[in-house]
C-alpha cells in the first residue's frame, strides 16, 4: 500500500499528503472522552469569539481610516450600476496573479473607490483578514461532525493554520496602516513579506490535507470556507511587493552594508574567552543568548529543568511547555537532561514565544516518536516535535522519528516559528525528516538524516556548517535531499545550503550505485534552493536534480549552485532546465546569505548562535 506523495522513482504527483491507495475513507466517528470533547468545545468557542472580535476590529479600522475621505465611498463601492474599477485598483490588481478576484474583492470593500494605490495595500490586508477570520469562525462550527481519522487530522490542521494566518495578517495590517500608533519602527519590509508568505503557506498546507479526501460533507463544507483564501493572500503579497519595493524574484535584499560580528571588539567584550567560538554569530542573537549557546547546558541556570528521574522541575517535556509563559518577550530556558523522551506530538504553540530548549548533546538528550501517515494522519500531524512560537531555539538535542522508510512521511521536527534557530542538534528520520514549514529559520552545525525529501517546506531558511546525510532508502527509491514548495513568485522563501557537507551514511555508501541521490526536486511551481560553498559527495547523481512530474516547474523554479567542492560537485553533466543555473556572480550568491536572505530585521544577534553573515569571512 502506498502512503504519501509519490516516491522519486515514480512518475507524477504534486501533493505530499496522499492518504492511501483508496483515499475515500468511511465517515465514522472518532472516539473521544467527554472531557476531551468539552475541552475542544471550549477552545473552539474561544477561537470563534476571537475571530468575531477580529472581524469587528477590522471593519472599525477600515471605517476610521477612510470615513473622512469621502462620505460617498460606501455607496460608490456598492453601486450595482458602476462596478468599473478606479485606475488605482486597476493598476494594483494588474500586479497580481488573480486580477479578477482582486478587482471584485476590493470594489466590495468600503473606501476602495476613493483610495490611492498606497491605500489599497492596507485595504487589501484588511479585507483578507476579515475573510480569514470569517473562515475560521465558520470552520470551528464543524468540530462535532463525525469524521474518519484522516479527515479529523486535516480539519484540526486547518483550524490551527487558519488561526496562525489570522495572526500573521493582523501583524501585517498593523504594520502598514499609516500613522498607526502601534506600528513598530523596527518592522521592516521583510517582516511583512515574511508574515504574508507564511499565511500563504498555511493556506496551502490546509488545502493539501483535504485534497486527499474524495467527497464527504466535511470536505465539501471546508472547501467552501477555504474558497479564494490562498488567492486573496497571494494578491496581498503581490500588491505589497509592487508598492513596497522590489526584490530579487521575491528575495528581500538589504542594501545596507553589514559587518561580520567577528570583526567587532564588542564581541570580545560580550563573550570573553568564548569570542573565537562565537565570532560568526548573527546580530539578532542577543548578549545573553550568545552566552547560552556556548556554555554547557549543565552550567546554565534554567527556568525549567526536565529530568526523567524526577530530579528536575518536571519529568516530561510536555509539562515544561505547558508551564512556560505565553506571549513573553523574555527568554525562557528549558533544560532537558540526558535521556530518551517519547511523548505524543510535542508542540510549542504560537503563543509560547521565546522558548529555548537545551539538551546535554546530540545522542544524549533524544526527543523521539514514530507517528507517520500510515496511521491515517496528515504529514503536518506526524511531527515528533513542532514549534510555532516565535523566537524558538533548540540546542544540543536529537529529534527523531523512528517510523522507518516503509511508513513514508514521518516528520522528526517541524518548525513554523519566526526567528527560529536550531544549533548543534541532530534530526533523524527517513522520508520528510525536517519540515521547515514557514517563516525565517537558521540552522547551524546540525546533522540531518533522511531519504526522500528529507528537508522540505516553505520557510526562508539558511543551513550553515551542517551535515546532510542521505540514508539507504527502500528498494527502487531515489534519495532527494530537498523538496522546496514556494508556490508564489512574491514569497520571500527558499532553502539556502551554505558551507555544508553533503554526505552518505555508511549504510548507503556501500550500495550508493543502486540508490542515486539528488540535491532536490520541485514540489511547487516556484521552488527555490541553492547550494553554496559546500562539499558534495560522490553519492550525488551527476545530473544533480530530479524532476517532480515531467516538465512541471522546470521553467519557473530557481535552483542554483555556487562554488561547491567535492566529487559530486562537478556541474558538467547537470540538468539543463531553464530554471537551473550555475551561479558565477558573488553578488547573486550573496542574496542567499544570512545577511540578505533572512537577516532583514536583525534578529539573530539576540539568539546568540554563531553565523556567517556573508559568503565567507
C-alpha positions in Angstrom: 0.0 0.0 0.0 1.3 3.4 -0.9 1.0 6.3 1.5 2.0 9.8 0.9 3.1 11.6 -2.2 4.7 9.6 -5.0 8.3 8.5 -4.5 11.1 9.9 -6.6 11.2 6.6 -8.5 7.6 7.0 -9.6 6.2 9.4 -12.2 3.6 12.1 -11.5 2.1 13.6 -8.4 2.2 17.1 -6.9 0.9 16.6 -3.3 2.7 15.3 -0.3 -0.4 14.2 1.5 -1.9 11.2 -0.2 -3.7 9.0 2.3 -3.7 5.5 0.8 -4.5 3.6 -2.4 -8.2 4.4 -1.7 -8.3 7.8 -0.1 -12.1 7.8 0.1 -12.4 6.9 3.7 -15.6 5.9 5.6 -17.3 8.6 7.5 -17.1 7.1 11.0 -17.0 9.0 14.3 -13.7 9.3 16.1 -13.6 8.1 19.7 -13.0 10.6 22.4 -13.7 11.1 26.1 -16.3 13.5 27.3 -13.6 15.7 29.0 -11.6 15.9 25.7 -14.8 16.9 23.9 -15.6 19.6 26.4 -12.0 20.9 26.2 -12.1 21.0 22.4 -15.5 22.8 22.6 -14.3 25.4 24.9 -11.2 26.0 22.8 -13.3 26.4 19.7 -15.7 28.8 21.4 -12.7 31.0 22.4 -11.4 30.8 18.8 -14.8 31.8 17.5 -15.1 34.7 19.8 -11.6 35.9 18.9 -12.5 35.7 15.2 -15.6 37.8 15.7 -13.6 40.4 17.6 -11.1 40.5 14.8 -13.7 40.9 12.1 -15.3 43.8 14.1 -11.9 45.4 14.7 -11.0 45.1 11.1 -14.3 46.7 10.0 -13.8 49.5 12.5 -10.3 50.2 11.3 -11.5 50.5 7.8 -14.2 52.9 8.7 -11.9 55.1 10.8 -9.3 55.1 8.1 -11.5 56.2 5.3 -14.5 57.9 6.8 -13.0 61.4 6.4 -12.0 60.9 2.8 -15.4 60.5 1.2 -18.9 60.3 2.5 -20.0 58.7 -0.7 -17.4 55.9 -0.7 -19.8 53.2 0.6 -22.5 54.0 -1.9 -19.9 54.1 -4.7 -18.4 50.7 -3.7 -21.8 49.0 -3.6 -23.4 50.5 -6.7 -24.6 47.8 -9.0 -24.6 50.3 -11.9 -21.0 51.3 -11.8 -18.7 48.4 -11.0 -15.8 49.8 -13.0 -12.6 49.8 -11.1 -10.7 53.0 -10.5 -7.2 53.5 -12.0 -5.6 52.8 -8.7 -7.5 49.5 -8.3 -6.7 48.5 -11.9 -3.0 49.3 -11.5 -2.7 47.5 -8.2 -4.6 44.4 -9.4 -2.6 44.2 -12.6 0.4 43.2 -10.5 -1.4 40.2 -9.0 -1.8 36.6 -10.2 -5.6 36.7 -9.7 -6.6 40.1 -11.1 -10.4 39.5 -11.5 -10.7 38.3 -7.9 -8.6 41.3 -6.8 -10.9 43.8 -8.5 -14.1 42.3 -7.3 -13.0 41.9 -3.7 -11.6 45.4 -3.5 -14.7 47.0 -5.1 -16.8 45.4 -2.3 -14.8 47.0 0.4 -15.6 50.4 1.9 -13.4 53.2 0.8 -11.7 51.4 -2.1 -13.1 53.6 -4.8 -11.6 56.7 -3.4 -8.3 55.1 -2.2 -4.9 55.7 -3.7 -2.7 52.8 -4.8 -0.8 53.0 -1.5 -4.1 52.9 0.5 -5.0 49.7 -1.3 -2.2 47.9 0.4 -3.9 48.1 3.8 -7.4 47.8 2.3 -6.3 44.5 0.7 -4.8 43.3 4.0 -7.9 44.4 5.9 -10.3 42.7 3.5 -8.3 39.5 3.5 -8.1 39.5 7.3 -11.8 39.7 7.5 -12.2 36.8 5.1 -9.7 34.6 7.0 -11.4 35.4 10.3 -14.8 34.5 8.9 -13.5 31.2 7.6 -12.0 30.4 11.0 -15.3 31.3 12.7 -17.4 29.2 10.4 -15.0 26.3 10.3 -15.0 25.9 14.0 -18.7 25.0 13.9 -17.9 21.7 12.2 -16.0 20.3 15.2 -18.7 17.9 16.2 -19.2 16.4 12.8 -18.4 12.7 12.5 -15.1 12.3 10.8 -12.7 9.5 9.9 -9.2 9.8 11.4 -7.6 11.4 8.4 -10.4 13.9 8.0 -10.1 14.8 11.6 -6.4 15.3 11.2 -6.8 17.5 8.2 -9.6 19.5 9.9 -7.5 20.1 13.1 -4.6 21.2 10.9 -6.8 23.8 9.2 -8.1 25.3 12.4 -4.5 25.7 13.7 -3.3 27.1 10.3 -6.2 29.5 9.9 -5.6 30.8 13.4 -1.9 31.4 12.6 -2.9 33.1 9.3 -5.2 35.5 11.1 -2.4 36.3 13.5 0.1 36.9 10.6 -2.4 39.1 8.7 -3.2 41.1 11.8 0.5 41.9 12.4 0.9 42.8 8.7 -2.1 45.1 8.8 -0.9 46.8 11.9 2.4 47.4 10.3 1.1 49.1 7.1 -1.7 51.3 8.4 -0.3 54.9 8.0 0.3 56.7 11.3 -0.9 53.8 13.4 0.4 54.3 17.0 1.1 50.6 17.3 3.3 50.4 14.2 6.8 49.4 15.3 9.7 51.4 13.8 11.6 48.1 13.8 9.2 46.5 11.4 10.7 46.1 8.0 9.5 45.2 4.5 10.9 41.8 5.1 8.8 41.3 8.2 5.6 42.0 6.3 6.7 39.8 3.3 7.5 37.0 5.8 4.2 37.2 7.5 2.3 37.2 4.2 4.4 34.4 2.8 3.7 32.3 5.9 0.0 33.0 5.7 0.0 31.8 2.1 2.0 28.6 3.1 -0.6 28.0 5.9 -3.4 28.1 3.4 -1.5 25.8 1.1 -0.9 23.3 3.8 -4.5 23.4 5.0 -5.9 22.8 1.5 -3.5 20.0 0.8 -4.8 17.9 3.6 -8.4 18.0 2.2 -7.2 17.4 -1.4 -6.6 13.8 -0.5 -10.2 13.2 0.7 -12.7 12.4 -2.1 -16.2 13.5 -1.1 -17.9 13.9 2.3 -19.8 16.7 3.9 -16.9 18.0 5.9 -14.6 18.2 2.9 -17.2 19.9 0.9 -18.1 22.5 3.5 -14.4 23.2 4.3 -13.8 23.7 0.6 -16.4 26.4 0.6 -14.9 28.1 3.7 -11.4 28.0 2.2 -12.5 29.2 -1.2 -10.3 32.0 -2.6 -8.3 32.4 0.6 -5.0 31.5 -0.9 -5.7 33.7 -3.9 -6.6 36.7 -1.7 -3.4 36.3 0.4 -1.4 36.0 -2.9 -3.0 39.2 -4.1 -2.0 41.0 -0.8 1.6 39.8 -1.3 1.7 41.0 -4.9 0.2 44.4 -4.2 2.6 44.9 -1.2 5.6 43.7 -3.2 4.9 46.0 -6.1 4.3 49.1 -4.0 6.5 48.4 -1.0 9.7 47.9 -3.0 11.3 45.5 -5.4 13.3 42.4 -4.7 15.1 39.6 -6.4 12.3 37.4 -7.5 10.9 37.5 -4.0 14.2 37.6 -2.2 14.4 40.6 0.0 17.7 42.4 -0.4 19.2 44.6 2.3 21.1 47.5 0.8 22.8 48.5 3.9 26.4 47.2 4.3 26.8 45.0 7.3 30.0 44.0 9.2 30.6 40.4 10.3 30.3 40.2 14.1 33.7 38.6 14.4 35.3 41.9 13.5 33.8 43.7 16.4 35.7 44.5 19.6 32.3 44.4 21.3 32.1 40.7 20.5 35.1 40.0 22.6 33.7 42.1 25.4 30.5 40.1 25.4 32.0 36.6 25.1 35.4 36.9 26.8 37.2 33.6 26.3 34.4 32.3 24.1 34.8 35.1 21.5 36.5 32.8 18.9 33.6 30.3 19.2 31.0 32.9 18.6 32.7 35.2 16.1 30.2 34.2 13.4 27.0 34.8 15.4 24.5 37.0 13.7 23.4 40.2 15.3 19.9 39.1 16.0 21.3 36.9 18.8 21.5 39.0 22.0 24.2 39.1 24.5 22.5 36.7 26.9 21.7 34.2 24.2 25.2 34.2 22.9 26.4 33.1 26.2 23.7 30.4 26.4 24.9 28.9 23.1 28.4 28.3 24.2 28.1 27.5 27.9 27.4 23.8 28.7 23.8 23.1 29.4 24.5 21.7 32.9 26.1 25.1 33.9 23.1 27.2 32.7 20.6 28.4 35.3 17.5 27.2 33.6 13.9 28.4 34.3 12.6 24.8 34.0 14.5 21.5 34.2 13.2 18.3 32.7 14.6 15.0 34.0 13.1 11.5 33.7 14.5 10.5 37.1 12.5 13.2 38.9 15.4 15.4 39.8 14.2 18.3 37.8 11.1 20.5 37.8 9.2 18.1 35.7 9.6 14.6 34.3 8.2 15.3 30.9 8.8 18.0 28.2 5.1 18.4 27.7 4.7 19.6 31.3 7.6 22.0 30.8 6.0 23.5 27.7 2.6 23.9 29.5 4.3 25.7 32.4 6.2 28.1 30.2 4.7 31.6 29.9 2.7 32.8 26.9 3.4 35.8 24.8 6.6 36.5 26.7 9.4 38.8 25.4 11.7 37.3 28.0 13.8 34.2 27.1 12.5 31.1 29.0 15.2 28.4 29.2 14.1 24.7 29.4 17.0 22.4 30.2 16.2 18.8 29.2 18.6 16.4 30.9 20.0 13.3 29.1 17.5 10.6 28.3 15.1 9.3 25.7 11.8 11.2 25.8 9.0 9.7 23.8 5.9 11.8 24.3 2.9 12.2 21.9 3.4 15.0 19.4 5.1 17.7 21.4 4.2 21.2 20.3 5.4 24.7 21.1 2.2 26.7 20.3 2.2 30.1 18.7 1.7 31.9 22.0 4.6 30.1 23.6 7.2 32.7 22.5 11.0 32.9 23.1 11.4 29.3 24.4 14.9 27.9 24.4 15.4 24.1 24.7 18.9 23.0 25.8 19.9 19.3 26.0 23.0 17.5 27.1 24.2 16.9 23.5 23.4 15.0 20.3 22.6 11.4 21.0 22.2 12.2 24.8 19.0 14.1 25.0 16.7 12.4 22.5 13.2 13.5 21.7 11.6 10.6 19.8 8.4 9.3 18.3 7.1 7.2 15.4 3.9 8.8 14.1 3.5 8.5 10.4 1.0 8.9 7.5 0.3 5.1 7.5 -1.6 5.8 10.7 -4.0 7.9 8.6 -2.9 11.4 9.7 -1.5 14.2 7.6 2.2 14.8 7.2 1.8 18.0 9.2 0.4 15.9 12.1 3.3 13.4 12.2 5.9 15.7 13.7 7.6 14.3 16.8 8.3 17.9 17.8 6.7 21.0 16.4 7.5 24.7 17.1 5.2 27.6 16.2 6.1 30.2 18.8 8.4 33.0 17.6 11.9 33.0 18.9 12.2 29.2 19.3 15.7 27.9 19.9 16.9 24.3 20.1 20.4 23.4 21.1 22.3 20.1 21.8 19.2 17.9 21.2 18.3 15.0 19.0 14.9 15.0 17.3 13.9 11.6 15.8 11.1 9.9 14.0 11.8 6.1 14.1 8.8 5.1 11.8 11.2 3.8 9.1 11.2 4.1 5.3 8.2 1.8 4.8 5.9 4.2 6.7 6.7 7.0 4.2 6.1 10.6 5.5 7.2 10.8 9.1 8.4 14.1 10.4 11.0 14.4 13.2 11.0 18.2 13.6 8.5 20.8 12.2 9.2 24.5 12.5 6.8 27.3 11.6 8.2 29.7 14.2 9.6 33.0 13.0 13.2 33.8 14.0 13.8 30.2 14.9 17.2 28.7 15.5 18.4 25.1 15.5 22.0 24.8 16.7 24.2 21.8 17.3 21.4 19.3 17.0 20.7 16.0 15.2 17.5 15.5 13.2 16.9 11.8 12.3 14.3 10.2 10.1 13.7 8.8 6.6 11.1 10.5 4.4 10.2 14.1 5.3 12.6 14.3 8.3 12.7 18.1 8.7 9.7 20.2 7.8 10.9 23.8 7.5 7.3 24.9 7.2 7.3 28.7 7.2 8.8 32.0 8.4 12.5 32.7 9.0 14.8 30.0 10.3 18.5 29.5 10.8 20.1 26.0 11.2 23.8 25.6 12.1 26.2 22.8 12.9 23.3 20.3 12.8 23.2 16.8 11.4 20.2 15.9 9.3 19.5 12.3 8.2 16.9 11.0 5.7 15.9 9.6 2.3 13.0 11.1 0.3 12.6 14.9 0.5 14.2 14.9 3.9 14.4 18.7 4.1 11.1 20.2 2.8 8.8 23.1 3.3 8.5 26.8 2.5 10.4 28.7 5.1 13.1 31.3 4.3 15.9 29.1 5.8 19.7 29.1 5.8 21.6 26.0 6.7 25.2 26.7 7.7 28.0 24.3 8.5 25.5 21.4 8.7 26.0 17.8 7.6 23.2 16.4 5.4 23.3 12.6 5.4 21.5 10.6 2.8 20.4 7.1 4.1 19.7 3.9 2.4 16.1 4.0 1.1 13.7 1.3 0.2 14.2 -0.7 -3.0 13.6 1.2 -6.2 13.6 4.5 -4.4 15.8 7.5 -5.1 17.0 9.9 -2.4 16.1 13.6 -2.7 17.6 16.0 -0.1 15.2 18.9 -0.6 11.6 19.5 -1.8 11.0 23.2 -1.5 7.4 24.3 -2.0 7.4 28.0 -2.9 4.1 28.4 -4.7 4.1 32.1 -5.4 6.8 34.3 -7.1 6.4 37.0 -4.5 7.1 34.8 -1.5 10.5 35.6 0.1 11.1 31.9 0.8 13.6 29.2 -0.2 16.3 26.8 1.1 19.9 28.1 1.2 22.5 25.5 2.0 25.8 27.3 2.7 29.1 25.9 3.7 27.7 22.4 4.5 28.7 18.8 3.8 26.5 16.6 1.6 27.3 13.1 2.7 26.2 9.4 2.6 25.7 7.3 5.7 28.0 4.2 5.8 25.0 2.0 5.0 24.3 4.0 1.8 28.0 4.3 1.0 28.2 0.5 0.4 25.3 0.5 -2.1 25.2 4.0 -3.4 25.3 2.8 -7.0 21.9 1.3 -6.6 20.3 4.3 -4.9 21.1 7.6 -6.6 20.8 10.8 -4.5 19.7 14.2 -5.9 20.1 17.7 -4.4 16.3 18.4 -4.7 13.1 18.3 -6.7 10.5 21.0 -7.2 7.4 20.4 -5.0 5.7 23.6 -6.1 5.9 25.9 -9.1 8.4 28.4 -7.8 10.6 26.0 -5.9 13.9 27.7 -4.8 17.0 26.0 -3.5 20.7 26.9 -3.6 23.9 25.1 -2.6 26.9 27.4 -1.9 30.5 26.7 -1.0 29.5 23.2 0.2 31.2 19.8 -0.1 29.2 17.4 -2.2 30.0 13.6 -2.0 30.1 11.2 -5.0 26.8 9.6 -4.0 25.0 12.6 -5.6 24.0 11.8 -9.2 25.9 13.8 -11.9 22.5 15.4 -13.1 22.2 16.9 -9.6 18.5 17.5 -9.6 15.4 15.4 -10.2 12.1 16.2 -11.9 8.9 16.1 -9.8 6.5 15.4 -12.7 7.6 15.7 -16.2 8.2 19.4 -17.1 6.4 20.7 -14.1 8.1 23.9 -12.7 11.3 23.4 -14.7 10.8 26.9 -16.3 9.8 28.7 -13.1 12.0 27.2 -10.4 15.2 28.7 -9.2 17.9 26.1 -8.5 21.5 27.3 -8.1 25.0 26.0 -7.3 27.9 28.3 -6.4 31.5 27.2 -6.0 30.8 23.9 -4.4 33.6 21.3 -4.0 34.0 17.5 -3.8 33.5 14.6 -6.2 29.7 15.3 -6.6 30.1 19.0 -7.2 31.0 18.8 -10.9 28.4 20.7 -13.0 29.3 19.5 -16.5 26.5 16.9 -16.5 23.9 18.8 -14.6 20.3 19.3 -15.8 19.7 21.9 -18.4 16.4 23.2 -17.1 15.6 26.9 -17.8 15.3 27.5 -14.0 18.6 25.9 -13.1 21.8 27.9 -13.1 25.4 27.6 -12.2 25.9 30.8 -10.2 29.1 32.6 -11.0 28.5 36.0 -9.5 29.2 36.5 -5.8 26.6 39.3 -5.9 23.9 36.9 -6.9 25.1 34.2 -4.5 25.2 36.8 -1.7 21.5 37.2 -2.0 21.1 33.8 -0.3 23.3 34.5 2.7 22.2 35.2 6.2 22.7 38.9 5.7 20.4 39.2 2.7 18.1 36.3 2.8 16.9 36.1 6.4 18.7 39.0 8.2 16.2 41.8 7.4 15.0 42.6 10.9 18.4 42.0 12.7 17.0 39.1 14.8 19.9 36.7 15.0 22.2 38.5 17.4 19.6 38.3 20.2 19.6 34.5 20.0 23.3 34.0 20.4 24.0 31.3 17.8 27.1 31.5 15.6 26.6 32.5 12.0 28.4 33.9 9.0 26.6 37.0 7.6 28.2 36.9 4.1 29.6 34.3 1.8 32.9 34.0 3.7 34.9 35.5 6.4 
